[in-house]
Structures are given as C-alpha cells and as structure tokens.
C-alpha cells in the first residue's frame, strides 16, 4: 500500500454524483473534495451522452487537477473520436487540451480480459 488517496468513478456514477451535488447545493463542496484526492480514475468515458452542464463540470475537475493531481481515463472509444463525442467544439477543445497536454497514453489491443476470465 502506497497510501495514495484514490477515487474511482464509472462515468455514469460521476455524472450522477455531479447532478446530485448540484441538486443538493453541495456542488462546490464536491469539487473541493475531488481536488484533494491524489488520483481520480474515470472509467467508461464515451459510453453515454453528456449534457453541457456535465461537460462543464468535467472541464472544471480537469482544470482543478491540471499539473497538480493525477487523472486516469479509460475508454472503449478511440481517442481520435473524443472530440466528436464531446460535440461542442469549444468545450471539446478545452477538455481535450487539459487531458492531452501532459499525458501518457496507452492503447491496449487484444481480446477482452473479461472474455478470457469467463
């Protein structure tokens, strides 16, 4: 154990957490909590449509972490399709700029590990 504070989110759960925090009036508190975590993992990026408010929240999370904390994003969607997935050109540029400016990108190929283990 390295003692690194980590938080894992499936993208759907992260979207739900953002919406819940906004509904309850605790959105800034939620963002501040996330900002303190050393590593956030967002899984299944690109599997569900995102509304503008969620994209803005993702941008804020990425902005808060930029050059300070780590973020891992996993996706079945090829990175070349992310701009199209995010739809709105200005927001897509801003989000992808923060994601790709100082990143390590790994593309895995081959059969699903879930398939192999079943």
C-alpha positions as a Markdown table, in Angstrom:
| # | Residue | x | y | z |
|---|---|---|---|---|
| 1 | Unk | 0.0 | 0.0 | 0.0 |
| 2 | Unk | 1.4 | 3.3 | -1.1 |
| 3 | Unk | -1.2 | 5.4 | 0.8 |
| 4 | Unk | -2.3 | 7.4 | -2.3 |
| 5 | Unk | -5.8 | 8.8 | -2.0 |
| 6 | Unk | -7.7 | 7.5 | -5.0 |
| 7 | Unk | -11.3 | 7.7 | -6.1 |
| 8 | Unk | -12.7 | 5.6 | -8.9 |
| 9 | Unk | -15.8 | 6.6 | -10.9 |
| 10 | Unk | -17.6 | 4.9 | -13.7 |
| 11 | Unk | -18.5 | 7.9 | -15.9 |
| 12 | Unk | -22.2 | 7.2 | -15.3 |
| 13 | Unk | -21.7 | 7.4 | -11.5 |
| 14 | Unk | -19.6 | 10.5 | -11.8 |
| 15 | Unk | -22.4 | 12.2 | -13.8 |
| 16 | Unk | -24.9 | 11.1 | -11.1 |
| 17 | Unk | -22.7 | 12.4 | -8.4 |
| 18 | Unk | -22.4 | 15.8 | -10.2 |
| 19 | Unk | -26.1 | 16.0 | -10.7 |
| 20 | Unk | -26.8 | 15.1 | -7.1 |
| 21 | Unk | -24.3 | 17.6 | -5.7 |
| 22 | Unk | -25.9 | 20.4 | -7.9 |
| 23 | Unk | -29.4 | 19.4 | -6.8 |
| 24 | Unk | -28.4 | 19.4 | -3.1 |
| 25 | Unk | -26.5 | 22.6 | -3.4 |
| 26 | Unk | -23.2 | 20.9 | -2.5 |
| 27 | Unk | -21.5 | 21.2 | -5.9 |
| 28 | Unk | -18.6 | 23.4 | -4.8 |
| 29 | Unk | -18.0 | 21.1 | -1.8 |
| 30 | Unk | -18.0 | 18.1 | -4.1 |
| 31 | Unk | -15.4 | 19.8 | -6.4 |
| 32 | Unk | -13.3 | 20.8 | -3.4 |
| 33 | Unk | -13.3 | 17.2 | -2.1 |
| 34 | Unk | -12.3 | 15.9 | -5.5 |
| 35 | Unk | -9.5 | 18.5 | -5.7 |
| 36 | Unk | -7.9 | 17.0 | -2.6 |
| 37 | Unk | -7.7 | 13.4 | -4.0 |
| 38 | Unk | -4.3 | 12.5 | -5.5 |
| 39 | Unk | -5.7 | 10.2 | -8.2 |
| 40 | Unk | -9.1 | 10.1 | -9.8 |
| 41 | Unk | -10.0 | 7.3 | -12.2 |
| 42 | Unk | -12.8 | 7.8 | -14.7 |
| 43 | Unk | -13.9 | 4.6 | -16.3 |
| 44 | Unk | -16.0 | 4.0 | -19.4 |
| 45 | Unk | -15.5 | 7.5 | -20.9 |
| 46 | Unk | -17.6 | 7.9 | -24.0 |
| 47 | Unk | -20.3 | 5.4 | -23.3 |
| 48 | Unk | -23.1 | 7.9 | -22.5 |
| 49 | Unk | -24.1 | 11.2 | -23.9 |
| 50 | Unk | -23.1 | 14.2 | -21.8 |
| 51 | Unk | -25.1 | 17.4 | -21.4 |
| 52 | Unk | -23.4 | 20.8 | -21.4 |
| 53 | Unk | -23.5 | 21.2 | -17.6 |
| 54 | Unk | -21.8 | 17.8 | -17.2 |
| 55 | Unk | -19.1 | 18.7 | -19.8 |
| 56 | Unk | -18.5 | 22.0 | -17.9 |
| 57 | Unk | -18.2 | 20.1 | -14.6 |
| 58 | Unk | -15.7 | 17.7 | -16.3 |
| 59 | Unk | -13.8 | 20.7 | -17.5 |
| 60 | Unk | -13.7 | 22.2 | -14.0 |
| 61 | Unk | -12.5 | 18.9 | -12.5 |
| 62 | Unk | -9.7 | 18.7 | -15.1 |
| 63 | Unk | -8.8 | 22.3 | -14.6 |
| 64 | Unk | -8.6 | 21.9 | -10.8 |
| 65 | Unk | -6.2 | 18.9 | -11.3 |
| 66 | Unk | -4.1 | 20.2 | -14.2 |
| 67 | Unk | -0.4 | 20.0 | -13.3 |
| 68 | Unk | -1.3 | 19.3 | -9.6 |
| 69 | Unk | -3.0 | 15.9 | -9.3 |
| 70 | Unk | -3.4 | 12.8 | -11.4 |
| 71 | Unk | -6.3 | 11.6 | -13.6 |
| 72 | Unk | -6.7 | 8.3 | -15.4 |
| 73 | Unk | -9.4 | 8.0 | -18.0 |
| 74 | Unk | -10.3 | 4.6 | -19.6 |
| 75 | Unk | -12.4 | 4.3 | -22.7 |
| 76 | Unk | -13.5 | 1.8 | -25.3 |
| 77 | Unk | -13.9 | 4.9 | -27.6 |
| 78 | Unk | -10.7 | 5.6 | -29.6 |
| 79 | Unk | -9.1 | 8.9 | -28.6 |
| 80 | Unk | -9.5 | 10.1 | -32.2 |
| 81 | Unk | -13.3 | 10.1 | -31.6 |
| 82 | Unk | -13.3 | 12.0 | -28.3 |
| 83 | Unk | -13.7 | 15.4 | -29.9 |
| 84 | Unk | -16.7 | 14.2 | -31.9 |
| 85 | Unk | -18.1 | 12.6 | -28.8 |
| 86 | Unk | -17.9 | 15.8 | -26.8 |
| 87 | Unk | -19.7 | 17.6 | -29.7 |
| 88 | Unk | -19.4 | 21.2 | -28.7 |
| 89 | Unk | -16.1 | 22.3 | -30.4 |
| 90 | Unk | -15.0 | 25.0 | -27.8 |
| 91 | Unk | -15.7 | 22.7 | -24.8 |
| 92 | Unk | -14.2 | 19.7 | -26.5 |
| 93 | Unk | -11.0 | 21.7 | -27.3 |
| 94 | Unk | -10.8 | 22.9 | -23.7 |
| 95 | Unk | -11.3 | 19.4 | -22.2 |
| 96 | Unk | -9.0 | 17.7 | -24.6 |
| 97 | Unk | -6.3 | 20.3 | -24.2 |
| 98 | Unk | -6.2 | 19.6 | -20.4 |
| 99 | Unk | -6.3 | 15.9 | -21.0 |
| 100 | Unk | -3.6 | 15.7 | -23.6 |
| 101 | Unk | -1.1 | 18.5 | -22.7 |
| 102 | Unk | 0.8 | 16.4 | -20.1 |
| 103 | Unk | -0.4 | 12.9 | -20.5 |
| 104 | Unk | 0.8 | 9.4 | -21.0 |
| 105 | Unk | -1.4 | 7.5 | -23.4 |
| 106 | Unk | -1.7 | 3.7 | -23.5 |
| 107 | Unk | -3.7 | 1.9 | -26.1 |
| 108 | Unk | -4.4 | -1.7 | -25.3 |
| 109 | Unk | -5.2 | -4.2 | -28.0 |
| 110 | Unk | -6.4 | -7.7 | -27.9 |
| 111 | Unk | -9.3 | -9.7 | -26.5 |
| 112 | Unk | -11.3 | -8.6 | -23.5 |
| 113 | Unk | -9.9 | -9.8 | -20.2 |
| 114 | Unk | -13.4 | -10.3 | -19.1 |
| 115 | Unk | -13.9 | -12.7 | -22.0 |
| 116 | Unk | -10.8 | -14.7 | -21.1 |
| 117 | Unk | -11.8 | -15.0 | -17.4 |
| 118 | Unk | -15.3 | -16.3 | -18.0 |
